Amino acid sequence: MTFPDYNKEIYIIITTEANKKNASKLANLLLKDKLIPCITFKNIESHFWWEGNINQSKEVQLMIKCRKENINDICNKINQWHSYEVPEILCFNVSTSKNYYDWVISL
């Protein structure tokens, strides 16, 4: 669904990190390489299966805004620098305003 004033598409990649220090490290790597214009953090609690057991942990969720052209480089960087053996990497496109779109693609 698109809205008349929000018909420009950008991409969002979501991943989680074990703590704020790791999240900041990953964010700074992506920002310094100019792969992304913006990233936000949120403290979350996750419940999940790992190695045959149900686990729970406090994590930091990263919401990465980007251009389509940078998705592969961003995902490769996440896989290279992430603290988890199997990092969560979710990628989807979203509709946004022209002004925000112009800012995201300005890098």
N, C-alpha and C positions, 0 to 999 in steps of 0.2 A: 504494500500500500504506500502510495506517495501522496503528499499534500502539495497543493499548487505552489506554495512558496518554498517547499523543501524537496526539490527534485534533483539535487546534486548528490552523487554517491561518493562516500569515503568508506574506509574499512576500519574495523575494530578488531584487535587481537587481544584476547584475554588469556592471561597466565596467572599462576600463583607462585609465591616464593615463601620460604620458611620464616622469614622475618624482614623487618624494614631495612636492615643493613644490606641484605642480598637484593631486595627489591630496588633500593637506591643504586646499587652497583650496576645492575642490569639496565635501569633507566638511564643512567649517565652514559653507559656504553652506546646505547641507541641514539641518545641525543647528540653526543659528541660526533658520531658518524653521520649526523644529519639524515638519519633514516626516518625519524619521526619528529613532528612538531610538538607533541604533547603526550603526557602519560599521567594517569591518576592512580592513586593507591587507596585501598579500602581494607580495613581489618575485617577478617571473616573467620568463621569456624567451619572446618570441613569434616565430613564423616565419609569414610571410604574403605573399600576392601584393599588390602595390600598383603601379599605373601600369605594368603589364606586366613587372614584375620580382619575383623572390623576394627578400624582405627579412627581416631579423631585428633585433630590438631588445630591450633590457631595458626592462621596464615595471613599473608598480605596478598590481596588480589590486585593485579595490575591491569588497567584498561588502557591499551595502546591505540592511539588514533594514527592513521597513516594513509598514504596513497597506495593504490593497487600495485604499482610498479615496485614497491619496496617490500612487499609481503615476504617473498622468498628470502631476501637478505635478513629481514627481521627474524623470521623463524629459524634460520640457520644460526644467527647470533644467539637467540634464546637457547637453542639446543647446545651450542658450544659453551655458554657461560652459566647455564642454569645449575642450581645446587641440587636439583632432584635428578634421580636416575631416569625417570619418565616424566618430563614436564608436561603439564596441561598446556595445550596450545589450541585455542578456539579462534576461528577467524570467520567474520561475516561482514557483509556490506550493509550500510545504513544510509538513509536519506538525511540530508542536512540542508541548511540554508546556503545560498550562494556565497554570502560573506564568510561563513565558516569554512566552506569548501575552498574558497580562494586562499584563505589563510593556511589550510592544511597542505595544499599543493604548492605553496609559495617557496618551500625549501629547495 
